[in-house]
Amino acid sequence: MFSRIISYLPSARILLDPAALRVLIRRSEFGLIVAAAMVGVLAGFAVAGMSWVSHELHQLIFKIEAGERLSSSVNTDRLTILAAPIVGGAVMGLVFLILRKWRKKPMVDPIEANALHGGRLSLTDSILVAVQNLISNGFGASVGLEAGYTQLSSGIASKIGFLLQLRRSDLRILVGCGAAGAIAAAFNAPLTGAFYAFELIIGTYTIISLAPVVVSALTATIVTRLFVGDAFMIDVGDFGAVVPADYVPAIVLGMFCAGGGILLMKGVTFVEELARKSSISPVFRPALGGIAVGLLALIDQQVLAAGHGALHLNLNQSMTVFALLSILLLKSVASAISIGSGFRGGLFFASLFLGALLGKLFAYAAPYVFTEATVTPVIYAVVGMSALSVAVIGGPLTMTFLALEVTGDFPITALALAAVITSSVTVRSTFGYSFATWRFHLRGESIRSAHDIGWIRNLTVERMMRADVRTAPVTMSIEEFRKQFPLGATQRVILVDEGEKYAGMILLPDVYAAPTEDAEKKEKPTLASFIRYRNDVLLRSMNAKQAAAMFDKLEAEALAVVNNQIERKVIGLLTESHTLRRYSEELDRRRREMSGEI
């Protein structure tokens, strides 16, 4: 019966046939939209499922009520508050011990996957990251689930794209669809999720990617709301009006938030570096971090987990300056220790929470400095949320749309935009990184965004060079050199020393244009007097862009390629003209692929 129904539905047959769906995606934009909708549904299930598991863990471990949030719950046993993060750290250490023996390659996140690997992301690794994130958050570590949401959803999207054998550009878009669905579902904010994908995961906005990403974000939001309702909505309560005089304090708040974001990122790095320099094994670091988090939670329970309950608690009630400062400091330290000691998670929601606290603190001081301003503490909190989160996460439009979808108010959104732009520019000018790209930098990667640079890295010097190079010993006489290399036989010859190490390059016209004997010194010139680029070589691992920069710097038409800087064995020769031609051809091919011409 089912097969008979399918036989009458051509579109259904296409959806159930990977080969047919692949052809549809390649030939029609509608096919990619269909795949994006599938990804959105699965992302919605992933977010709802992870959220449910996290809440069940909180109820099981901390004995909170069904409708409570961990960070705002009351009457929680103090021994449990102290012990739970320690136990969670021990479990994380055990997981790390198992993975260290099993997984040899580092795990790749969606930004790195799209920047370097054409959207290739391991689903197994993504599931492992999500499980680690759930363990960390479930036992009360001061981390959010957004990292797990995006990793799992993007991993699912990449797997679907791999099974459909999508082109590199389409696969990158589909990974962005997974991330868009995750963030949209996590905050009940489709526009925020869509621009999170454009700015942070795909790295650019195009007409081709617009419809799939938005469809995925909307689909994931709808699916998640069917299961969790309005649980993910951020309720800011009542807020006042905005006047032109409010923009100046918003810009100043943006500067403060930029500084706060940089301090938070530096704090995580400081804890990681402190742990690395110590003799403590990585297996035991999460448990020690759990001790610190547990002790901080004894002072104020609001530092536990992501902080959804604590955010609503602080938004909707009046608090003293000392209380706000205390929570701000405790949450910052707890988040830095959690991530720095080895718990798995991100700073997305932590940055929102800390930004709201910083905004409310700023609201207490603003009337004394900006007498014409009329903004209420709640509005300052929303502006602070957007400004601090853009400092840490990046994505100015993402965080601006978050303010819009949280408040539904355009004047407040414009105010948030002013603060977000100020914060973003300040961080880029003084620090230069978001949290994700900063961690790439610490690992030695040069990634600054999700722009596709993987193809550039694949276009290496070793792939472009000529291996049939002419070499000669540096001790060879001029006469012998001229006999072995007559004029016109080649343009250049590489000289090597007795140990076969690179010694320099000689241009044949130079040798034949020089006199056979120095008239003043009455001695014959040697090959050494004609050597160029003695210390300037290309390495086989360099990419086309690095090679082009070397040619430009040295004003050289060709350079020798060596195996490494220690042995310096000559393995080839590369010319500037060939490098630029190959780079231009590959760049043009990528552009045509992005525009859908191939």
GITAVEN-V399629 format. One record per residue. N is the residue number from 1. RES is the residue in one letter. PHI is phi as a letter, one per 30 degrees, with the letter a starting at -180 (NA if undefined). Layout:
n	res	phi
N	RES	PHI
N	RES	PHI
//
This chain:
n	res	phi
1	M	NA
2	F	d
3	S	d
4	R	d
5	I	d
6	I	d
7	S	d
8	Y	c
9	L	b
10	P	e
11	S	d
12	A	d
13	R	d
14	I	d
15	L	d
16	L	c
17	D	c
18	P	e
19	A	d
20	A	d
21	L	d
22	R	d
23	V	d
24	L	d
25	I	d
26	R	d
27	R	c
28	S	b
29	E	d
30	F	d
31	G	d
32	L	d
33	I	d
34	V	d
35	A	d
36	A	d
37	A	d
38	M	d
39	V	d
40	G	d
41	V	d
42	L	d
43	A	d
44	G	d
45	F	d
46	A	d
47	V	d
48	A	d
49	G	d
50	M	d
51	S	d
52	W	d
53	V	d
54	S	d
55	H	d
56	E	d
57	L	d
58	H	d
59	Q	d
60	L	d
61	I	d
62	F	c
63	K	h
64	I	d
65	E	d
66	A	e
67	G	c
68	E	d
69	R	c
70	L	e
71	S	d
72	S	b
73	S	d
74	V	b
75	N	i
76	T	d
77	D	d
78	R	d
79	L	d
80	T	d
81	I	e
82	L	d
83	A	d
84	A	e
85	P	d
86	I	d
87	V	d
88	G	e
89	G	d
90	A	d
91	V	d
92	M	d
93	G	d
94	L	d
95	V	d
96	F	d
97	L	d
98	I	d
99	L	d
100	R	d
101	K	d
102	W	c
103	R	c
104	K	c
105	K	d
106	P	d
107	M	d
108	V	c
109	D	c
110	P	e
111	I	d
112	E	d
113	A	d
114	N	d
115	A	d
116	L	c
117	H	c
118	G	i
119	G	j
120	R	d
121	L	b
122	S	d
123	L	d
124	T	d
125	D	d
126	S	d
127	I	d
128	L	d
129	V	d
130	A	d
131	V	d
132	Q	d
133	N	d
134	L	d
135	I	d
136	S	d
137	N	d
138	G	d
139	F	c
140	G	j
141	A	e
142	S	d
143	V	b
144	G	c
145	L	c
146	E	d
147	A	d
148	G	d
149	Y	e
150	T	d
151	Q	d
152	L	d
153	S	d
154	S	d
155	G	d
156	I	d
157	A	d
158	S	d
159	K	d
160	I	d
161	G	d
162	F	d
163	L	d
164	L	d
165	Q	h
166	L	d
167	R	d
168	R	e
169	S	d
170	D	d
171	L	d
172	R	d
173	I	d
174	L	d
175	V	d
176	G	d
177	C	d
178	G	d
179	A	d
180	A	d
181	G	d
182	A	d
183	I	d
184	A	d
185	A	d
186	A	d
187	F	c
188	N	h
189	A	b
190	P	d
191	L	d
192	T	d
193	G	d
194	A	d
195	F	d
196	Y	d
197	A	d
198	F	d
199	E	d
200	L	c
201	I	c
202	I	d
203	G	j
204	T	a
205	Y	c
206	T	b
207	I	d
208	I	d
209	S	d
210	L	e
211	A	d
212	P	d
213	V	d
214	V	d
215	V	d
216	S	d
217	A	d
218	L	d
219	T	d
220	A	d
221	T	d
222	I	d
223	V	d
224	T	d
225	R	d
226	L	d
227	F	c
228	V	c
229	G	i
230	D	c
231	A	d
232	F	c
233	M	d
234	I	c
235	D	c
236	V	c
237	G	i
238	D	d
239	F	b
240	G	d
241	A	c
242	V	c
243	V	b
244	P	e
245	A	d
246	D	d
247	Y	d
248	V	d
249	P	d
250	A	d
251	I	d
252	V	d
253	L	d
254	G	e
255	M	d
256	F	d
257	C	d
258	A	d
259	G	d
260	G	d
261	G	d
262	I	d
263	L	d
264	L	d
265	M	d
266	K	d
267	G	d
268	V	d
269	T	d
270	F	d
271	V	d
272	E	d
273	E	d
274	L	d
275	A	d
276	R	d
277	K	d
278	S	d
279	S	c
280	I	d
281	S	d
282	P	e
283	V	d
284	F	c
285	R	d
286	P	d
287	A	d
288	L	d
289	G	d
290	G	d
291	I	d
292	A	d
293	V	d
294	G	d
295	L	d
296	L	d
297	A	d
298	L	d
299	I	d
300	D	a
301	Q	d
302	Q	d
303	V	d
304	L	d
305	A	h
306	A	d
307	G	j
308	H	e
309	G	d
310	A	d
311	L	d
312	H	d
313	L	d
314	N	d
315	L	d
316	N	c
317	Q	b
318	S	d
319	M	b
320	T	d
321	V	d
322	F	d
323	A	d
324	L	d
325	L	d
326	S	d
327	I	d
328	L	e
329	L	d
330	L	d
331	K	d
332	S	d
333	V	d
334	A	d
335	S	d
336	A	d
337	I	d
338	S	e
339	I	d
340	G	d
341	S	d
342	G	k
343	F	d
344	R	c
345	G	l
346	G	b
347	L	c
348	F	d
349	F	d
350	A	e
351	S	d
352	L	d
353	F	d
354	L	d
355	G	d
356	A	d
357	L	d
358	L	d
359	G	d
360	K	d
361	L	d
362	F	d
363	A	d
364	Y	d
365	A	c
366	A	e
367	P	e
368	Y	d
369	V	c
370	F	c
371	T	d
372	E	d
373	A	d
374	T	b
375	V	d
376	T	d
377	P	e
378	V	d
379	I	d
380	Y	e
381	A	d
382	V	d
383	V	d
384	G	d
385	M	e
386	S	d
387	A	d
388	L	d
389	S	d
390	V	d
391	A	d
392	V	c
393	I	d
394	G	j
395	G	i
396	P	e
397	L	d
398	T	e
399	M	d
400	T	d
401	F	d
402	L	d
403	A	d
404	L	d
405	E	d
406	V	d
407	T	c
408	G	i
409	D	b
410	F	d
411	P	e
412	I	d
413	T	d
414	A	d
415	L	d
416	A	d
417	L	d
418	A	d
419	A	d
420	V	d
421	I	d
422	T	d
423	S	d
424	S	d
425	V	d
426	T	d
427	V	d
428	R	d
429	S	d
430	T	c
431	F	c
432	G	j
433	Y	b
434	S	c
435	F	d
436	A	d
437	T	d
438	W	d
439	R	d
440	F	d
441	H	d
442	L	d
443	R	d
444	G	j
445	E	d
446	S	c
447	I	d
448	R	c
449	S	a
450	A	d
451	H	e
452	D	d
453	I	c
454	G	d
455	W	d
456	I	d
457	R	d
458	N	d
459	L	d
460	T	d
461	V	e
462	E	d
463	R	d
464	M	c
465	M	d
466	R	c
467	A	d
468	D	d
469	V	c
470	R	c
471	T	b
472	A	a
473	P	d
474	V	d
475	T	d
476	M	d
477	S	d
478	I	d
479	E	d
480	E	d
481	F	d
482	R	d
483	K	d
484	Q	d
485	F	b
486	P	d
487	L	e
488	G	j
489	A	d
490	T	a
491	Q	c
492	R	b
493	V	b
494	I	c
495	L	c
496	V	b
497	D	d
498	E	d
499	G	c
500	E	i
501	K	d
502	Y	d
503	A	c
504	G	k
505	M	b
506	I	b
507	L	c
508	L	e
509	P	e
510	D	d
511	V	d
512	Y	d
513	A	d
514	A	d
515	P	d
516	T	d
517	E	b
518	D	d
519	A	d
520	E	d
521	K	d
522	K	h
523	E	b
524	K	d
525	P	d
526	T	c
527	L	d
528	A	e
529	S	d
530	F	c
531	I	d
532	R	c
533	Y	h
534	R	e
535	N	c
536	D	c
537	V	b
538	L	c
539	L	c
540	R	d
541	S	d
542	M	d
543	N	c
544	A	d
545	K	d
546	Q	d
547	A	d
548	A	d
549	A	d
550	M	d
551	F	d
552	D	d
553	K	d
554	L	d
555	E	h
556	A	c
557	E	c
558	A	a
559	L	b
560	A	d
561	V	c
562	V	c
563	N	d
564	N	a
565	Q	d
566	I	c
567	E	d
568	R	h
569	K	d
570	V	d
571	I	b
572	G	l
573	L	b
574	L	b
575	T	c
576	E	d
577	S	d
578	H	d
579	T	d
580	L	d
581	R	d
582	R	d
583	Y	d
584	S	d
585	E	d
586	E	d
587	L	d
588	D	d
589	R	d
590	R	d
591	R	d
592	R	d
593	E	d
594	M	d
595	S	d
596	G	i
597	E	d
598	I	b
//
